[in-house]
Amino acid sequence: MAKKAVTDMDLKGKVVLERADFNVPMKDGKITNDNRIQAALPTINYILEQGGKLVLFSHLGKIKTEEDKADKTLKPVAERLSELLGKEVTFVPVTRGQELEDAIAAMQSGDVLMVENTRFEDLDGKKESKNDPELGKYWASLGDVFVNDAFGTAHRSHASNVGIASHLETAAGYLMDNEIKFIGGAVDNPKRPFVAILGGAKVSDKIGVIENLLEKADKVLIGGGMAYTFYAAQGIQIGKSLVEDDKIELAKELLAKAGDKLVLPIDNVTAKEFSNDVPTEVHEGPVPEDQMGLDIGPKTIELFKEALEGAQTVVWNGPMGVFEMSNFAEGTIGVCKALAELEDAITIIGGGDSAAAAQQLGYADQFTHISTGGGASLEYLEGKELPGLAAISDK
C-alpha cells in the first residue's frame, strides 16, 4: 500500500517531529560537505510554510565513549541550517529532560529546534541503536505528528525512526517519498525494458541485489572487481585480478540461472600493480597472468551502451573500475555519460560510490534520482523490507 507523505498531513500549529539525516562529514568541528543538510531543505521548508513547529532529530557518527561527544555534537549542523534557512534554529544540547521540554513548549508556528545527536543515548546501553521502547515513547510524547525523511537510516530499526513512528501518525518527507517512488518503483513495477548495472569490488556485497534483480530486470550488466569472480566461474583466466574464491560456485549458479540476461565485460583495462603510476594495457577476454583487471575496456563500454538502448528504467549501483584513479575511471565515466544521455528513461543511482562518481563527473543533474542512502538503497534493491519505511503510516 502507498505510504503517507508529508503533503497528506495537517501541520498547522502542530509540533512536528522530523527525523532528518544530518550525518555529515566533519573535520575539526567544521562541516566539510553540507549536501545532506541542503537535501533536507524541501521538507523542512514545507513544514514551516504549513505553520508547523519543527523539532529535528538526527544522528552524527557513532558514539562509543564520553570523549566522542565533543566532536559529534549537532551544534555546527544547527548553525549551518540556520544560515541556509535565514532564520534562527534553536539548538538544545540534550536528548531528553526539562531543558528540551521547556524549549519545545515555548515554540511558535514556524520555529525550528534541533535536538542533540540521538546517538548520545547509545552510551547508556545503545538505547537509540537498539530501539529502546521507553526512549521512542518519550521522544514521541514531545510532538503531535512525525515525519521521517532519513532514508539513509531506513534499513535500521532505531528509536528515532521506528520507535517514534510506533506512537504517532507518521509520514514520509520529500526525500523518503522520492526513494519509495523511484527505487521502490523500479523494484516493484518498473517501466520496461528495465536494465540494472552493478559494479563494485565484491560479489558478496551484492549477492541479494543480483539475485533479486535477475528476477526483476530484463538485463543485468556486471562491471567492477566482481566481474572477475564471474570470469573465474566460467574458467576464464583472470591473472592477479580480485576474486572471491568462496563465491565462484555461487557465480556459476547465477550464470546458469541468468542465461543471456547477465552481461559481463568483454575487455578490460589491466596493469601489473594496483597503482595509477604503472603502464596500462587493454585485453579482450582472459587477463594475462602478470596483470590485474582494474576497469572495463572500451569495447565493453560500447556493449553496455547497446544493452541500454531503448531502456525505460535503469538502476546503477557500483563503479565499473577503480574510478578514484584516473587511468581506471573511463569505464565509470562511460557508463555515467551513457545513462545521462538516455532519452525518456527513468535513471536511478542507488547511492554509494556511483552517486559520488556522478557528482564528481558533473552528471548528477542529468539523472532522474540519486539515492541518499548507500546501505538502505542496497537493501531496498534486494527486495528487503526496510524497518524505517515499513513504520510510516499507510495512506
Kinemage of the C-alpha trace (Angstrom):
@kinemage 1
@onewidth
@group {chain A} dominant
@subgroup {mainchain}
@vectorlist {calphas} color= white
{ca met a 1} P 0.000 0.000 0.000
{ca ala a 2} L 1.132 3.592 -0.690
{ca lys a 3} L 2.727 5.403 2.238
{ca lys a 4} L 1.508 8.686 3.689
{ca ala a 5} L 3.531 11.716 2.522
{ca val a 6} L 4.147 14.937 4.433
{ca thr a 7} L 1.768 16.686 1.983
{ca asp a 8} L -1.064 14.430 3.247
{ca met a 9} L -0.824 15.853 6.782
{ca asp a 10} L -2.412 18.817 8.542
{ca leu a 11} L 0.567 20.535 10.176
{ca lys a 12} L -0.739 23.965 11.171
{ca gly a 13} L 0.124 24.800 14.764
{ca lys a 14} L 1.353 21.264 15.433
{ca val a 15} L 4.665 20.184 16.925
{ca val a 16} L 6.137 18.231 14.025
{ca leu a 17} L 8.936 15.830 14.922
{ca glu a 18} L 11.189 15.130 11.941
{ca arg a 19} L 13.925 12.512 11.605
{ca ala a 20} L 16.441 14.003 9.171
{ca asp a 21} L 19.800 12.645 8.024
{ca phe a 22} L 22.410 15.186 9.121
{ca asn a 23} L 25.194 12.604 9.354
{ca val a 24} L 27.593 14.984 7.591
{ca pro a 25} L 31.395 14.701 7.317
{ca met a 26} L 33.188 16.848 9.908
{ca lys a 27} L 36.787 17.891 10.463
{ca asp a 28} L 37.975 19.871 13.492
{ca gly a 29} L 34.391 20.789 14.352
{ca lys a 30} L 33.658 22.107 10.837
{ca ile a 31} L 31.301 20.588 8.252
{ca thr a 32} L 33.270 19.607 5.126
{ca asn a 33} L 30.244 18.786 2.934
{ca asp a 34} L 26.706 20.045 3.611
{ca asn a 35} L 24.897 18.093 0.837
{ca arg a 36} L 22.733 16.223 3.332
{ca ile a 37} L 21.612 19.444 5.011
{ca gln a 38} L 20.794 21.004 1.624
{ca ala a 39} L 18.874 17.850 0.609
{ca ala a 40} L 16.681 18.129 3.733
{ca leu a 41} L 15.557 21.709 2.969
{ca pro a 42} L 12.452 20.970 0.810
{ca thr a 43} L 10.757 19.004 3.613
{ca ile a 44} L 11.842 21.480 6.299
{ca asn a 45} L 10.593 24.469 4.280
{ca tyr a 46} L 7.262 22.763 3.539
{ca ile a 47} L 6.625 22.056 7.247
{ca leu a 48} L 7.427 25.676 8.142
{ca glu a 49} L 5.266 27.070 5.313
{ca gln a 50} L 2.363 24.974 6.644
{ca gly a 51} L 2.737 26.566 10.083
{ca gly a 52} L 4.304 23.637 11.885
{ca lys a 53} L 6.626 23.926 14.895
{ca leu a 54} L 9.566 21.821 13.728
{ca val a 55} L 11.661 19.632 16.052
{ca leu a 56} L 14.580 17.937 14.251
{ca phe a 57} L 16.286 14.674 15.229
{ca ser a 58} L 19.410 13.152 13.649
{ca his a 59} L 22.434 11.044 14.488
{ca leu a 60} L 26.019 12.027 13.672
{ca gly a 61} L 28.657 9.294 13.571
{ca lys a 62} L 28.981 6.651 16.275
{ca ile a 63} L 29.247 7.394 19.983
{ca lys a 64} L 31.286 4.847 21.909
{ca thr a 65} L 32.916 6.949 24.639
{ca glu a 66} L 32.178 10.161 26.531
{ca glu a 67} L 35.059 11.784 24.570
{ca asp a 68} L 33.260 11.121 21.249
{ca lys a 69} L 30.592 13.651 22.239
{ca ala a 70} L 32.886 16.663 21.777
{ca asp a 71} L 33.320 16.272 18.002
{ca lys a 72} L 29.955 14.612 17.324
{ca thr a 73} L 27.655 17.379 18.523
{ca leu a 74} L 24.980 18.616 16.105
{ca lys a 75} L 25.603 22.250 17.090
{ca pro a 76} L 27.559 23.066 13.861
{ca val a 77} L 24.722 21.470 11.856
{ca ala a 78} L 22.152 23.690 13.614
{ca glu a 79} L 24.311 26.731 12.818
{ca arg a 80} L 24.643 25.786 9.133
{ca leu a 81} L 20.919 25.050 8.842
{ca ser a 82} L 20.198 28.455 10.397
{ca glu a 83} L 22.323 30.109 7.650
{ca leu a 84} L 20.563 28.152 4.895
{ca leu a 85} L 17.071 28.919 6.231
{ca gly a 86} L 17.867 32.547 7.022
{ca lys a 87} L 16.303 32.160 10.475
{ca glu a 88} L 17.278 31.027 13.952
{ca val a 89} L 17.477 27.314 14.675
{ca thr a 90} L 17.322 26.743 18.420
{ca phe a 91} L 19.888 24.101 19.383
{ca val a 92} L 19.169 22.106 22.549
{ca pro a 93} L 22.354 20.322 23.757
{ca val a 94} L 20.496 17.380 25.330
{ca thr a 95} L 18.406 14.458 24.080
{ca arg a 96} L 15.797 14.465 26.867
{ca gly a 97} L 14.708 16.254 30.026
{ca gln a 98} L 13.310 19.578 31.266
{ca glu a 99} L 15.520 21.826 29.120
{ca leu a 100} L 14.282 20.122 25.935
{ca glu a 101} L 10.644 20.015 27.060
{ca asp a 102} L 10.631 23.717 28.038
{ca ala a 103} L 12.238 24.729 24.721
{ca ile a 104} L 9.581 22.826 22.742
{ca ala a 105} L 6.761 24.277 24.905
{ca ala a 106} L 7.988 27.807 24.084
{ca met a 107} L 7.883 27.280 20.291
{ca gln a 108} L 5.652 29.282 17.939
{ca ser a 109} L 4.444 28.242 14.464
{ca gly a 110} L 7.356 28.453 12.011
{ca asp a 111} L 10.025 27.913 14.695
{ca val a 112} L 12.815 25.332 14.292
{ca leu a 113} L 14.545 23.415 17.080
{ca met a 114} L 17.296 20.816 16.806
{ca val a 115} L 17.784 18.104 19.417
{ca glu a 116} L 21.338 16.936 20.225
{ca asn a 117} L 22.762 13.849 18.421
{ca thr a 118} L 20.368 10.929 19.019
{ca arg a 119} L 23.313 8.563 19.411
{ca phe a 120} L 24.374 10.295 22.620
{ca glu a 121} L 21.743 7.880 24.003
{ca asp a 122} L 23.938 4.943 22.931
{ca leu a 123} L 26.391 5.488 25.796
{ca asp a 124} L 23.787 4.059 28.142
{ca gly a 125} L 23.027 0.612 26.688
{ca lys a 126} L 22.647 1.578 22.994
{ca lys a 127} L 19.179 2.975 23.633
{ca glu a 128} L 18.956 4.710 20.222
{ca ser a 129} L 20.529 1.973 18.067
{ca lys a 130} L 18.628 -0.850 19.759
{ca asn a 131} L 15.288 0.996 19.588
{ca asp a 132} L 14.716 1.194 23.340
{ca pro a 133} L 10.883 1.287 23.671
{ca glu a 134} L 10.886 3.836 26.511
{ca leu a 135} L 13.112 6.231 24.552
{ca gly a 136} L 10.960 6.022 21.412
{ca lys a 137} L 7.835 6.600 23.512
{ca tyr a 138} L 9.430 9.578 25.293
{ca trp a 139} L 10.532 11.277 22.070
{ca ala a 140} L 7.088 10.674 20.535
{ca ser a 141} L 5.485 12.359 23.585
{ca leu a 142} L 7.225 15.625 22.620
{ca gly a 143} L 5.232 16.090 19.394
{ca asp a 144} L 1.901 15.733 17.602
{ca val a 145} L 2.959 14.086 14.321
{ca phe a 146} L 6.155 12.528 12.915
{ca val a 147} L 7.849 12.976 9.526
{ca asn a 148} L 10.630 10.554 8.544
{ca asp a 149} L 12.937 11.984 5.871
{ca ala a 150} L 16.071 9.952 6.705
{ca phe a 151} L 16.236 7.234 4.062
{ca gly a 152} L 19.916 6.656 4.931
{ca thr a 153} L 18.812 5.019 8.216
{ca ala a 154} L 15.621 3.362 6.897
{ca his a 155} L 17.277 -0.077 6.982
{ca arg a 156} L 17.885 0.296 10.723
{ca ser a 157} L 15.312 -0.074 13.493
{ca his a 158} L 16.223 2.819 15.795
{ca ala a 159} L 14.333 4.708 18.491
{ca ser a 160} L 14.450 7.930 16.423
{ca asn a 161} L 12.723 6.389 13.401
{ca val a 162} L 10.795 3.157 14.189
{ca gly a 163} L 10.430 3.960 17.917
{ca ile a 164} L 8.800 7.367 17.405
{ca ala a 165} L 6.710 6.103 14.474
{ca ser a 166} L 5.111 3.374 16.580
{ca his a 167} L 3.405 6.073 18.719
{ca leu a 168} L 2.494 8.826 16.227
{ca glu a 169} L 0.880 9.368 12.832
{ca thr a 170} L 3.913 9.174 10.534
{ca ala a 171} L 4.557 10.436 7.010
{ca ala a 172} L 7.453 10.341 4.557
{ca gly a 173} L 9.290 13.595 3.839
{ca tyr a 174} L 10.149 14.558 0.254
{ca leu a 175} L 13.474 12.671 0.251
{ca met a 176} L 11.954 9.490 1.638
{ca asp a 177} L 8.937 9.779 -0.671
{ca asn a 178} L 11.261 10.015 -3.705
{ca glu a 179} L 13.130 6.880 -2.629
{ca ile a 180} L 9.818 4.992 -2.326
{ca lys a 181} L 8.689 6.321 -5.716
{ca phe a 182} L 11.895 5.673 -7.663
{ca ile a 183} L 13.793 2.766 -6.077
{ca gly a 184} L 10.613 1.112 -4.804
{ca gly a 185} L 9.003 1.666 -8.204
{ca ala a 186} L 11.987 0.169 -10.042
{ca val a 187} L 11.944 -2.940 -7.868
{ca asp a 188} L 8.172 -3.429 -7.738
{ca asn a 189} L 6.759 -2.094 -11.005
{ca pro a 190} L 9.416 -0.825 -13.459
{ca lys a 191} L 8.735 0.605 -16.898
{ca arg a 192} L 10.304 -1.847 -19.338
{ca pro a 193} L 12.820 -2.615 -20.662
{ca phe a 194} L 14.437 -2.485 -17.195
{ca val a 195} L 18.257 -2.632 -17.100
{ca ala a 196} L 20.353 -2.915 -13.923
{ca ile a 197} L 24.061 -2.043 -13.878
{ca leu a 198} L 26.019 -3.423 -10.928
{ca gly a 199} L 29.651 -2.735 -10.120
{ca gly a 200} L 31.906 -2.565 -7.108
{ca ala a 201} L 34.577 -4.855 -5.784
{ca lys a 202} L 32.801 -7.865 -4.326
{ca val a 203} L 30.044 -10.263 -5.325
{ca ser a 204} L 29.481 -10.942 -1.611
{ca asp a 205} L 28.346 -7.305 -1.086
{ca lys a 206} L 25.706 -7.622 -3.790
{ca ile a 207} L 24.509 -11.275 -3.763
{ca gly a 208} L 20.963 -10.379 -2.687
{ca val a 209} L 20.808 -7.479 -5.146
{ca ile a 210} L 21.993 -9.620 -8.087
{ca glu a 211} L 19.543 -12.409 -7.224
{ca asn a 212} L 16.602 -10.029 -6.832
{ca leu a 213} L 17.374 -8.008 -9.968
{ca leu a 214} L 17.893 -11.111 -12.106
{ca glu a 215} L 14.241 -11.880 -11.374
{ca lys a 216} L 13.031 -8.319 -11.998
{ca ala a 217} L 15.275 -6.836 -14.732
{ca asp a 218} L 15.448 -7.561 -18.451
{ca lys a 219} L 19.257 -7.218 -18.426
{ca val a 220} L 21.842 -7.114 -15.620
{ca leu a 221} L 25.219 -5.624 -16.621
{ca ile a 222} L 28.133 -6.539 -14.352
{ca gly a 223} L 31.329 -4.457 -14.063
{ca gly a 224} L 33.883 -3.651 -11.380
{ca gly a 225} L 36.005 -6.129 -9.450
{ca met a 226} L 33.098 -8.536 -9.005
{ca ala a 227} L 33.190 -9.347 -12.748
{ca tyr a 228} L 36.371 -11.423 -12.250
{ca thr a 229} L 34.640 -13.853 -9.886
{ca phe a 230} L 32.164 -14.463 -12.726
{ca tyr a 231} L 35.120 -14.859 -15.144
{ca ala a 232} L 36.629 -17.459 -12.807
{ca ala a 233} L 33.275 -19.268 -12.677
{ca gln a 234} L 33.444 -19.585 -16.472
{ca gly a 235} L 37.035 -20.802 -16.381
{ca ile a 236} L 38.392 -17.573 -17.929
{ca gln a 237} L 41.920 -16.638 -16.795
{ca ile a 238} L 41.891 -13.592 -14.503
{ca gly a 239} L 45.613 -13.097 -13.737
{ca lys a 240} L 46.084 -11.189 -10.481
{ca ser a 241} L 42.569 -9.686 -10.555
{ca leu a 242} L 40.391 -9.543 -7.469
{ca val a 243} L 38.462 -12.791 -6.965
{ca glu a 244} L 36.334 -14.272 -4.186
{ca asp a 245} L 37.169 -17.976 -4.361
{ca asp a 246} L 34.379 -18.861 -1.944
{ca lys a 247} L 31.802 -17.246 -4.278
{ca ile a 248} L 32.807 -18.988 -7.538
{ca glu a 249} L 30.196 -21.740 -7.127
{ca leu a 250} L 27.529 -19.144 -6.426
{ca ala a 251} L 28.610 -17.208 -9.536
{ca lys a 252} L 28.229 -20.439 -11.575
{ca glu a 253} L 24.681 -20.851 -10.243
{ca leu a 254} L 23.817 -17.231 -11.057
{ca leu a 255} L 25.214 -17.589 -14.589
{ca ala a 256} L 23.199 -20.769 -15.168
{ca lys a 257} L 20.018 -19.155 -13.853
{ca ala a 258} L 20.503 -15.876 -15.749
{ca gly a 259} L 21.171 -17.140 -19.259
{ca asp a 260} L 21.723 -14.217 -21.643
{ca lys a 261} L 20.186 -11.779 -19.142
{ca leu a 262} L 23.572 -11.352 -17.398
{ca val a 263} L 26.089 -9.306 -19.424
{ca leu a 264} L 29.790 -9.443 -18.465
{ca pro a 265} L 32.718 -7.313 -19.707
{ca ile a 266} L 34.347 -8.451 -22.980
{ca asp a 267} L 37.550 -6.435 -22.478
{ca asn a 268} L 39.423 -4.996 -19.518
{ca val a 269} L 41.942 -2.285 -18.720
{ca thr a 270} L 44.766 -4.011 -16.847
{ca ala a 271} L 48.013 -3.180 -15.060
{ca lys a 272} L 50.742 -5.110 -13.236
{ca glu a 273} L 50.087 -3.245 -9.981
{ca phe a 274} L 47.209 -1.560 -8.171
{ca ser a 275} L 48.605 1.869 -8.972
{ca asn a 276} L 47.948 4.867 -11.194
{ca asp a 277} L 51.684 5.166 -11.942
{ca val a 278} L 52.222 1.980 -13.956
{ca pro a 279} L 51.559 1.360 -17.680
{ca thr a 280} L 48.090 0.100 -18.602
{ca glu a 281} L 47.007 -2.387 -21.269
{ca val a 282} L 43.661 -3.406 -22.744
{ca his a 283} L 42.914 -7.124 -23.109
{ca glu a 284} L 39.909 -8.877 -24.579
{ca gly a 285} L 38.786 -11.979 -22.695
{ca pro a 286} L 41.468 -13.552 -20.457
{ca val a 287} L 43.649 -11.332 -18.248
{ca pro a 288} L 47.393 -12.128 -18.555
{ca glu a 289} L 48.943 -13.905 -15.563
{ca asp a 290} L 51.060 -10.913 -14.506
{ca gln a 291} L 48.219 -8.360 -14.839
{ca met a 292} L 45.107 -7.400 -12.877
{ca gly a 293} L 41.847 -6.058 -14.298
{ca leu a 294} L 41.086 -2.599 -12.891
{ca asp a 295} L 38.406 -1.244 -15.243
{ca ile a 296} L 36.117 -2.302 -18.071
{ca gly a 297} L 37.564 -1.691 -21.548
{ca pro a 298} L 36.302 0.451 -24.469
{ca lys a 299} L 34.511 -2.456 -26.220
{ca thr a 300} L 32.612 -3.220 -23.015
{ca ile a 301} L 31.545 0.427 -22.725
{ca glu a 302} L 30.081 0.119 -26.239
{ca leu a 303} L 28.483 -3.258 -25.389
{ca phe a 304} L 26.845 -1.735 -22.295
{ca lys a 305} L 25.632 1.267 -24.341
{ca glu a 306} L 23.961 -1.141 -26.782
{ca ala a 307} L 22.305 -3.004 -23.897
{ca leu a 308} L 20.934 0.338 -22.648
{ca glu a 309} L 19.365 1.359 -25.966
{ca gly a 310} L 15.622 1.768 -25.565
{ca ala a 311} L 15.728 1.149 -21.791
{ca gln a 312} L 12.862 2.792 -19.901
{ca thr a 313} L 14.164 2.162 -16.359
{ca val a 314} L 17.833 1.892 -15.353
{ca val a 315} L 19.259 1.329 -11.878
{ca trp a 316} L 23.011 1.749 -11.393
{ca asn a 317} L 24.891 0.732 -8.249
{ca gly a 318} L 28.685 0.498 -8.065
{ca pro a 319} L 31.582 1.808 -10.195
{ca met a 320} L 32.938 -0.069 -13.232
{ca gly a 321} L 36.562 0.167 -12.108
{ca val a 322} L 38.895 1.879 -9.644
{ca phe a 323} L 37.446 5.249 -10.632
{ca glu a 324} L 39.425 7.138 -7.961
{ca met a 325} L 42.495 6.540 -10.180
{ca ser a 326} L 42.295 8.451 -13.490
{ca asn a 327} L 43.751 5.532 -15.508
{ca phe a 328} L 40.847 3.305 -14.425
{ca ala a 329} L 37.979 5.812 -14.467
{ca glu a 330} L 36.967 5.623 -18.139
{ca gly a 331} L 34.521 2.733 -17.646
{ca thr a 332} L 32.636 4.553 -14.899
{ca ile a 333} L 32.700 7.801 -16.892
{ca gly a 334} L 31.430 5.973 -19.993
{ca val a 335} L 28.517 4.346 -18.157
{ca cys a 336} L 27.683 7.593 -16.353
{ca lys a 337} L 27.661 9.516 -19.651
{ca ala a 338} L 25.577 6.858 -21.426
{ca leu a 339} L 22.954 6.976 -18.673
{ca ala a 340} L 22.918 10.779 -18.539
{ca glu a 341} L 22.241 10.883 -22.289
{ca leu a 342} L 19.400 8.317 -22.305
{ca glu a 343} L 16.189 9.936 -23.503
{ca asp a 344} L 12.810 9.361 -21.846
{ca ala a 345} L 14.261 6.839 -19.364
{ca ile a 346} L 13.957 6.804 -15.576
{ca thr a 347} L 17.605 6.697 -14.438
{ca ile a 348} L 18.329 5.887 -10.808
{ca ile a 349} L 21.630 5.754 -8.936
{ca gly a 350} L 21.498 3.542 -5.848
{ca gly a 351} L 23.700 5.679 -3.581
{ca gly a 352} L 27.299 4.975 -2.540
{ca asp a 353} L 30.272 5.222 -4.907
{ca ser a 354} L 28.149 5.572 -8.055
{ca ala a 355} L 26.462 8.666 -6.593
{ca ala a 356} L 29.880 10.089 -5.700
{ca ala a 357} L 31.093 9.355 -9.244
{ca ala a 358} L 28.112 11.087 -10.879
{ca gln a 359} L 28.605 14.137 -8.663
{ca gln a 360} L 32.385 14.308 -9.258
{ca leu a 361} L 31.929 13.879 -13.015
{ca gly a 362} L 29.289 16.619 -13.193
{ca tyr a 363} L 26.406 14.405 -14.381
{ca ala a 364} L 24.309 14.374 -11.198
{ca asp a 365} L 21.645 16.764 -12.538
{ca gln a 366} L 21.016 14.543 -15.558
{ca phe a 367} L 19.760 11.583 -13.517
{ca thr a 368} L 16.115 11.176 -12.545
{ca his a 369} L 17.004 10.191 -8.990
{ca ile a 370} L 20.157 9.746 -6.908
{ca ser a 371} L 19.560 7.815 -3.710
{ca thr a 372} L 20.652 9.385 -0.427
{ca gly a 373} L 21.278 6.050 1.304
{ca gly a 374} L 24.018 3.594 0.362
{ca gly a 375} L 23.215 0.668 2.681
{ca ala a 376} L 19.478 1.382 2.667
{ca ser a 377} L 19.267 1.538 -1.129
{ca leu a 378} L 21.166 -1.764 -1.447
{ca glu a 379} L 18.730 -3.497 0.909
{ca tyr a 380} L 15.787 -1.909 -0.926
{ca leu a 381} L 17.173 -3.208 -4.240
{ca glu a 382} L 17.449 -6.642 -2.622
{ca gly a 383} L 13.723 -6.526 -2.043
{ca lys a 384} L 14.070 -6.457 1.746
{ca glu a 385} L 11.539 -4.668 3.925
{ca leu a 386} L 13.157 -1.585 5.482
{ca pro a 387} L 12.023 -1.064 9.106
{ca gly a 388} L 12.076 2.757 8.896
{ca leu a 389} L 9.965 2.678 5.766
{ca ala a 390} L 7.580 -0.009 6.987
{ca ala a 391} L 6.884 2.126 10.099
{ca ile a 392} L 5.472 5.011 8.011
{ca ser a 393} L 1.669 5.166 8.122
{ca asp a 394} L -0.239 3.883 5.080
{ca lys a 395} L -2.221 6.447 3.079
